[in-house]
């Protein structure tokens, strides 16, 4: 686990350096004592220090290798996801154009005026009546009246029903599969 500040990596590096120092000093001590004529049985404590240090270092090496492999796998997945997003981004204008055409066809079927169409688009974007009025440079009361007219023409009772009318088919549609 690496936190944003890099503290974990810093502490891990310090620990590895400490283990390397213990390992190195233990090896030097074993060699020095062996050259001074001591037997292996008298150097058990030094040999156990070398063995433990070696095991810890091997554990770190194994973990580092596993992290590098996992990171490589994640990079591959990220590149794959970026490729899929690029394909979807390339199709977005086409799909948006098709959806706008479907919306316009429905607007025409409901006989909505241009102003009413603007109000519907604003509502579908999640804007309040006040925000729609500001964008259209009209009064909020006018936008409310136009929304009421839209509800009547569309045969719905609220903004939520109107929004659901436009998005319900998309949610039920099967997922788009890229070749």
C-alpha positions as CSV (number, residue, x, y, z in Angstrom):
1,X,0.0,0.0,0.0
2,X,1.6,3.3,-1.1
3,X,0.0,6.5,0.2
4,X,0.0,9.7,-1.8
5,X,2.9,11.2,0.2
6,X,5.2,8.3,-0.5
7,X,5.8,7.7,3.3
8,X,5.3,3.9,2.9
9,X,7.9,3.7,0.1
10,X,10.3,5.8,2.2
11,X,9.9,3.5,5.3
12,X,10.2,0.4,3.2
13,X,13.4,1.6,1.7
14,X,14.8,2.5,5.1
15,X,13.9,-1.0,6.4
16,X,15.6,-2.7,3.4
17,X,18.7,-0.6,4.0
18,X,18.7,-1.7,7.6
19,X,18.3,-5.3,6.7
20,X,21.2,-5.0,4.2
21,X,23.4,-3.5,6.9
22,X,22.5,-6.3,9.3
23,X,23.2,-8.9,6.5
24,X,26.5,-7.3,5.5
25,X,27.8,-6.9,9.1
26,X,26.8,-10.4,9.9
27,X,28.7,-11.8,6.9
28,X,31.7,-9.7,7.7
29,X,31.6,-10.9,11.3
30,X,31.3,-14.5,10.3
31,X,34.3,-14.2,7.9
32,X,36.4,-12.4,10.4
33,X,35.6,-14.9,13.2
34,X,36.2,-17.8,10.9
35,X,39.6,-16.4,9.9
36,X,40.4,-16.0,13.6
37,X,39.9,-19.7,14.1
38,X,36.4,-19.8,15.6
39,X,34.2,-22.8,14.8
40,X,30.9,-22.7,13.1
41,X,29.1,-23.8,16.3
42,X,30.3,-20.6,18.1
43,X,29.0,-18.4,15.3
44,X,25.4,-19.7,15.4
45,X,24.1,-16.3,16.4
46,X,25.8,-14.6,13.4
47,X,24.7,-17.3,11.0
48,X,21.1,-17.0,12.2
49,X,21.3,-13.2,11.6
50,X,22.6,-13.8,8.0
51,X,19.8,-16.4,7.4
52,X,17.0,-14.2,8.8
53,X,18.4,-11.2,6.8
54,X,18.6,-13.3,3.7
55,X,15.0,-14.5,4.1
56,X,13.7,-11.0,4.6
57,X,15.6,-9.7,1.6
58,X,14.2,-12.6,-0.5
59,X,10.7,-11.8,0.7
60,X,11.2,-8.2,-0.3
61,X,12.5,-9.2,-3.7
62,X,9.6,-11.6,-4.2
63,X,7.1,-8.9,-3.2
64,X,8.7,-6.3,-5.4
65,X,8.6,-8.7,-8.4
66,X,4.9,-9.4,-7.7
67,X,4.1,-5.6,-7.4
68,X,5.9,-5.0,-10.7
69,X,3.9,-7.8,-12.4
70,X,0.6,-6.5,-11.0
71,X,1.5,-2.9,-12.1
72,X,2.3,-4.2,-15.6
73,X,-1.1,-6.0,-15.7
74,X,-2.9,-2.9,-14.5
75,X,-1.1,-0.8,-17.2
76,X,-2.3,-3.2,-19.8
77,X,-5.9,-3.0,-18.5
78,X,-5.6,0.8,-18.5
79,X,-4.5,0.9,-22.1
80,X,-7.3,-1.5,-23.1
81,X,-9.8,0.7,-21.3
82,X,-8.4,3.8,-23.0
83,X,-8.8,2.1,-26.3
84,X,-12.4,1.2,-25.6
85,X,-13.1,4.8,-24.4
86,X,-11.6,6.2,-27.6
87,X,-13.9,4.0,-29.7
88,X,-16.9,5.2,-27.6
89,X,-15.7,8.8,-27.8
90,X,-15.5,8.5,-31.6
91,X,-19.1,7.2,-31.7
92,X,-20.5,9.8,-29.3
93,X,-21.2,12.5,-31.8
94,X,-22.9,10.0,-34.1
95,X,-25.0,8.6,-31.2
96,X,-25.8,12.1,-29.9
97,X,-26.9,13.1,-33.4
98,X,-29.2,10.1,-33.7
99,X,-30.7,10.8,-30.2
100,X,-31.3,14.4,-31.1
101,X,-33.1,13.3,-34.3
102,X,-35.3,10.9,-32.2
103,X,-36.0,13.8,-29.7
104,X,-36.9,16.2,-32.6
105,X,-39.2,13.6,-34.1
106,X,-41.0,13.4,-30.7
107,X,-41.1,17.1,-30.3
108,X,-42.7,17.3,-33.8
109,X,-45.2,14.6,-32.8
110,X,-46.2,16.6,-29.7
111,X,-46.3,19.8,-31.8
112,X,-44.0,21.6,-29.4
113,X,-43.0,25.2,-30.2
114,X,-39.3,26.1,-30.4
115,X,-39.6,27.7,-27.0
116,X,-41.2,24.6,-25.5
117,X,-38.4,22.5,-27.0
118,X,-35.8,24.7,-25.4
119,X,-37.6,24.3,-22.0
120,X,-37.7,20.5,-22.4
121,X,-33.9,20.4,-23.2
122,X,-33.2,22.5,-20.2
123,X,-35.3,20.2,-18.0
124,X,-33.6,17.1,-19.4
125,X,-30.2,18.7,-18.5
126,X,-31.4,19.1,-15.0
127,X,-31.7,22.9,-15.0
128,X,-34.2,24.6,-12.7
129,X,-37.0,26.8,-14.1
130,X,-35.1,29.8,-12.9
131,X,-31.9,28.7,-14.7
132,X,-33.8,28.0,-17.9
133,X,-35.5,31.4,-17.7
134,X,-32.0,33.1,-17.3
135,X,-30.6,31.2,-20.2
136,X,-33.6,32.1,-22.4
137,X,-33.7,35.6,-21.1
138,X,-37.4,35.3,-20.0
139,X,-39.3,35.2,-16.8
140,X,-39.5,32.0,-14.6
141,X,-43.3,32.2,-14.8
142,X,-43.1,32.0,-18.6
143,X,-40.9,28.9,-18.4
144,X,-43.3,27.3,-15.9
145,X,-46.3,27.9,-18.2
146,X,-44.3,26.4,-21.1
147,X,-43.5,23.4,-19.0
148,X,-47.1,22.9,-18.1
149,X,-48.0,23.1,-21.8
150,X,-45.3,20.5,-22.6
151,X,-46.7,18.2,-19.9
152,X,-50.2,18.5,-21.4
153,X,-49.0,17.9,-25.0
154,X,-46.8,14.9,-23.9
155,X,-49.5,13.4,-21.7
156,X,-47.3,13.4,-18.6
157,X,-47.8,15.0,-15.2
158,X,-44.4,16.1,-14.1
159,X,-40.8,16.9,-15.0
160,X,-39.8,13.4,-13.7
161,X,-42.3,11.7,-16.0
162,X,-41.1,13.7,-19.0
163,X,-37.5,12.9,-18.2
164,X,-38.4,9.2,-17.7
165,X,-40.2,9.2,-21.1
166,X,-37.0,10.2,-22.9
167,X,-34.6,8.0,-21.0
168,X,-36.7,4.8,-20.4
169,X,-36.0,3.3,-23.8
170,X,-32.3,3.9,-23.4
171,X,-32.2,2.1,-20.1
172,X,-34.1,-0.9,-21.5
173,X,-32.0,-1.1,-24.7
174,X,-29.4,-3.9,-25.0
175,X,-25.8,-2.9,-24.5
176,X,-23.9,-1.7,-27.5
177,X,-21.1,-4.1,-28.5
178,X,-18.1,-2.8,-30.4
179,X,-16.7,-5.0,-33.3
